[in-house]
C-alpha cells in the first residue's frame, strides 16, 4: 500500500510538470516576441588552426572487478584523478537491459545539471543561480558560487542552465556558465575560483557573449569543452511553436545552432576558430558550428572516441538523439524545422538533406527528451559503451547501443515516473541522473 501510494504521488507530481523545464515540447499558448537587440558585432577570427587531434584508441583496462570504485566520490579538490594505464584487454561492450538508480544527493532546489572539475567533487547547478558542491558524502554548506543576482528566472525554461570547467582548470581556475539574464537574454560568462578551491568569486564574472531571445522558451543551455579545447554552446531556436522565425534553418542567426568558440583570450572576449564552417560566408554567423536544432537539451562528447551525441527536443510528435562521429565535417544541418526526428514536419521535405537521428521516440512514450552520456566509467563494466537518455515528463530511461554492424538499438532500461532534467558525468566517467524534485541518483547495473 505504501509503495502504491508513493507511485501515485510521484506520478501526480510528474504530470504537473509536463509544461516545465528548459526542454519542453509542444507549447499550447502563444507568446509575445521580444524585440531583438541590435546586431552583434563581428568577433575576431582566430587564424591559428590547432593541429588535428588523432582520436585516442578505445580505452582498455585489466578485467579485475573484485575491488570496485567507492560508491560515492571522495574529495581530492587540488589533484586530477590518475589516468588508468591501458593494457591489452579491451573492455567488452554489450547492450544493457536494465539499470537501477542509487540515491546520492537530496535536498536540492530544482537542479538542472551536474559536472566535475577534474577531481572527485560533484558540482551541481540549480536553476535559480546557485552552484553547489557535493564532497565527502555531503553537500557543502556554502555554495561554490551564487549567481542569483544576474540570473533571470521568469519562466520555466530560463535560469542558470549550463556549467563547464576549462580543460586547464587545475592551472587557471577558470569556468564558464550559460544563463538567461533579467531581460531574458542568453549570456555566456567566465568566472574564476578564489584561493579556496570550494569558493568562486562572483565579482570575477566577464560576459563573453549575449544573445537576444525572441521568446522565453527554447533557450538551449548546454555548454561543454570539446576534445579540441574549444567551447561548444547549444542554442535553441528562440521559442514559440514551429520556429516561426525560421531560426533553425538560418545560420545567419546564433539561434537553433551549436556554436564553437575559442575562449582563451585574456581580455574576456572570444575569437572564432579559423576552421569553423562559416567563417568565410557573409550570410552566416562565424560562431555557428552546426544548425537545424529546435532545442538541443544536452549534448556530450564520448570521452573514448570524441564522438558527439546531441539530444534535440521535438515539437508535437517525436523526440530524437543525433550522433556525429569524430571527424565528421562541420556545418551539418540537423533538419529542424523541415524535420522532426526522422519525419517531415513540413510537407514535401527531403530527409536525405539532413543528418538523421540514431534514436527517436514518439509522444505516447513521453514529451521532452533529456540527453545524457555514453558510459565510459570503470565501476560497472557491464554498462560500458551504452548511451543513456531520458524523457522529462515520464522519467523513462533508454539505453541506446551502437551495434558492430553500424545499426543502433534502444531498450527501456528504467521505467521512470520521475522528472529527469539532465544527466551528469563525474571525473571517472560514472553517470548520474538529475531529478527536478531535488535528487541526484547514480546509474548502476
N, C-alpha and C positions, 0 to 999 in steps of 0.2 A: 504493500500500500504506500509506504513511504517513497519507494522508488518511482511508482506510478505518478504520485503527486509531484515529485521532483521533475520528472519528464514533462508533465503538463505545464508546470511553472516555466521551465526553460523554453518549451515550445511557444507559450503565450508571449514570453519576453522577446523571443526571436521574431515572431510575427509583427510585433510592434516596431521592430527595427527595419522593416522592409524598405522604408524610404530613406534609411540612414546611410552614412559613410561616404567616403570620397570616391566610391566606385559604383554609385547607384545607377541602375538601368531604368529605361522606360519611364521617364518623368511624365506625370499626367497634368501638371499645372504649368501655365505659361509663365515666363519670367521676363522681367524688364531688362533690356540691354543696357549696359553701362557704356557711356561714350568712351572710346579708347583714347589713351594719351597720345601725344604727338609721336611720330615715327621715331624709333630708336636710332641713334647714330650708328654708323658702321664701325664695328670693332677692328682692331688691328689683326691683320693676317699674319700668323706665325709662319715664316718661310722655312724654318728648320723642321724638316720632316724627321721624326725619330726613326731609327733603324727598325726594320721589320722584325718583330719578335717571332721566333720559331716556337710554336706551341709545345709545352712540355709533354713528354710521353705520359701515358696513363700511370698514375702512382701505383707502386707495388709495396707491399709490406709482408712481413712474415705472418703466416696464419696462426698466430698464437693468441688465443682468446681467453685463456684461463684467468688473466688479470685484467678485467675491463677498466676503462677510464672511470673516474668517480662520477656518481650520479649528478652531482651539482658542481658548477665551476668553483674553483678556489682562486683567490686573488693573487696575481703577480703583476701589479699595475705598471711596473717600470721595465719589464723584460718581455719580449715576444716569446711565444711558446716555441720549443725546439722543433725543427723540421725533421720528420721521420726519415731515416736512411732507407732508400729503396733496396729491395732485394730482388731475386729472380722469381718470386712467387706472386703472380698477379692476383688482385682481389677479384673474386667471381662476381658477376653481375647477373641477377635474375629478378624478374618482376615480383613484387610483394603482393600478397592478397589481403593483408590486414595490418593495422598498427594499433597501438594504444597511446594514449596521451597522459603523460605523467605530470601532475601539478608541480610547478617550480616556484612561481611567484603569484601572490594575490594582493588585493587591496589597492590596485592601481586605478587611476581615473581616465577612462577611455583611452587605453593605449592603442597606438597605431603602428608601431614598428619596433624592432629590436635589432641591434647590431653589436659589434665589438670594436675595440681599439687595439687589436693585435696582442691582447693579453686575455686573462681569464675573467675579466669583468663583463657583465652584460649591461648595455646602455639601452634604456627603454624610453621611447618617445611617447609623450602624452599629447593629445590633440590640442589642449589649451595653451601649450607652450613650455611645459616642463620636460626636462630630460633627467631621468633618474638612473642610479647605478645599483645593480644587484651584485653584491660581493660577500663572500664567505657565508652564503646561505641566507642573506637578508638584504632588504633594501636599506641603503644608507639614509640617515635622517635628513641630510641636506642634499637638495638636487644638484646634479652636475652643473646645470645652468637653468636660469629662469628667464624665459623669453616671452612671458605673458604680456609684457608692455607693448612690444612691436607686433605681436601676432594678433590678427583679426580672426574672429571665430563667430561669424554672424549666421552661418548656415552649416548644415551637416557635412558638407564637403570642403570646408575651409579649416584653417588652423595650421599647426605645426605638422607637416606631412612627411618630411624626409630628413635623414641624417647620414653623412658619410665622413669617415675619418681619412685624412690624407694618407697615401701609401707610406710617406715618411713621417707619420705622426709621432713615432717614438723619438725622432730628432727635432721636428719643428713644432709639435704641439698644435697643429692646425686642423680644424674640422669645418664642415660645411653643412648648412641646413637649407631646407626648402619650406617656405611658409607663405601663407597669404597675410597681407597686412590689413590695416583698418579700412582701407579703400578697396579691399578685395583683390588686389594685385598679387601675382606670384613674385616672390623675392628669393633669389639665391644669394646667401650671405656666408661670409667666412668669419670664424671666431677662433680664439686661442685659449689654451688651458693656462692656468696660473702655475705657480711653483708647487701648489698642492695638486697632485695628479687627479684628485677626485673633484676638483672645483675649476670651472672655466670662468672666464671674465666676460660678462655681458657687455662691458664698455669696449671690448676689443672688436666689436662687430664692424664688418665692412660689406656693404651690399655690392655684389658684382653685377647683378642683372635684375631688372624689374620688368615684368611682363604684364601689361594690362589684360584684364579678363572681361569679356563682354557680358558674361553671366556668372552666377555664383557657383555653378556646378562644373564638373569635369575639369578639375584643376591639376590632374595628374598628381605629382608629389614625390615620385621616386627619384633619388639621386644615388649614383654609385660610381666608383672609380673602376674603369676598365683595366684590362691587363696591359694596355698601352700607357697607363698613367694619366689619362685624360678623364675629366668628369662628364658623365652621361646624365642627362636631365630628361625625365619623362613629362611631357606636356599633353593634357587633354585638348579636345577640340574647341574649348571655350564654353561649352554648355548648351542649354536648351535641348530641343529634341531634333534628331535627324541632321544635326550640323547645318543650321540654316545659313551660316556664313561661308560654308564650304571650306572651312579651315583645314580639314583633314587632307584634302587634295590640293592644297596650296602651299608649296614650300616657300612662298614669299612671306609667310607668317611663321611665328615661332610656335603657334598652337597646333595641336594634332600631330606632334612630332617628338622624336627623341633628339635632343641636342648633344653636341660633343664640344667641350670647351677645354682649353688649356688654362688652368687656374694658378699657375706658378709665378705670376707676376708679383713682385714685391709690393707694388703700389695698390693692390686690392682690385685691380681690373682683371679682365680675362682677355686672352687672344684666341684666334681661330687656328686650329691645326691646318697646316697647308694642304694636307691630303683629305680634308673634309670634301664631300662630293659636290658642293655648290659654290665653292669659293670664287669661281670664275663665271657664275651665272648671274647676270644683273637682275633677273626676275625672281631670285630666291635669296633667302637669308643664309649667310655662310655658316651660321651656327648649326643648321639642320643637318643631321646625320642620317635619319630615316623618317618617313612620314606615312600618312594614311592611318592614323590611330584615332579612336574615339576617346578612350580614357585608359591609358596603359597603367593600370593599378598594380604596380610592382613588376620589375624585371630583375634578372640576376644573371651573372656570369658563372659558368661552370668552372670551378677552380682547378679542375683537372685538364680540361680541353680548351678553355676560353670561349666555348660556345655561349650564345646568348639566348635566354628564354624570356619571352615577353607575354604577359597576360593582358588582354585588352577586353574591357567591359563592353558588352553588346547593348543594343537598343531595346528591342522588344522580344527577340526570339532566341538568339544564340550568344553564348559566351565562348571565348577562344583563348588558346595558348599558341604563340608563334615561336619558331625556333630558327636561329641563324647560326649555321656552323661557322667556326672560326675561319677567317679568310674570305668570307662572302663579301663581295664589293659593297661599299657604302652606297647610300642613295636609294635603298629599296623602298617600294611602295606597298604598304600592307592593306590597302583596299578601301578603308572607310572614307566616304560614305557610299561608295559603289557596292561594297561587300559588307555583310555581317556574318562572320565566320566563313564557311565555305559556300555561302548562299548570297544570291543577288539581293541587295537592299534596294537598289534602283533597278528599274526594268531594263532588260536588254544589256546588262553589263557583261564584260568579258573576264571571267575568273582567271584566265591564263595570264592576264596582265599584272597580277598582283601576287605577293607572297602568300601562299595558303597556310592556314593553321595546321598544326600537327595534332591538336586536340580541341574538341568543342563539345558543348552540351547544350540542350535546349532548356527553355524556361520552365517546363514542368518539373525539371530536376533542380531548379534554383533560379536566381535572378541577377547575380552580380559576382563576378569572379575575383578572387584574391590570389594573385600569383605567388609562387614560392621559389624553392631551390631544388636542385638535384643533390641528393645526399652524397657527400664525399668525406664523411667522418670516419672514425676508426673504432668507435664504441660499439656499433651494431653493423657488422659487415653484411648481414642479410639485407640491409636497406640500400647498399651501395649501388649507385647508378640509377636509382629511381627518382624521378622528379615529382614533386607534390604541389597540388593546387587545391583550392577550396572554394566553396560558394559561401558568400557572406550571409545570405538570407537563411539558408537551411543548415549551414555548417558542415555539409558533406565534404569529405576529403577524398580526392582521387590520387592514385599513383599512376604516373604516365611513364612508360618504358619504351626505349628505342631498341627494337629487335636487331639482331645481327644482319638480317636481310634488308634493313633500311626502313621497314614499316614501324608504326607506333601502335601500342596497345594501351588501354586505360582500364583501371579497375577501381571501384569504390572500395577504399581501404578503411574508411571510418564513417559511420552513418551520420554523425554530427549532432544537430539540434543545438548548436552554439554559434554565436555570431562571430565568425573569424574575420578580423580586419586585415590580417597580414601574417606573414611568416618571418622568421629571423634565423640567422646563422651565427654561431659563435666562432671563435678563433680556430677551433679544432674541426670545424665542419659539422658539428652537431646541429640539429634543426629544432626549431621551436614554433609553436602556434601562438599567435597573439589574439586574445579574445576581447571583444568590445566591453564585456562586463567587468574587466579588470584583472584577468588572469593571464599568466604565461604558462604554457604546457610544453613539455618536451616530447618529441616524436620518438617512439620506441617500437620495436617489433613485438 
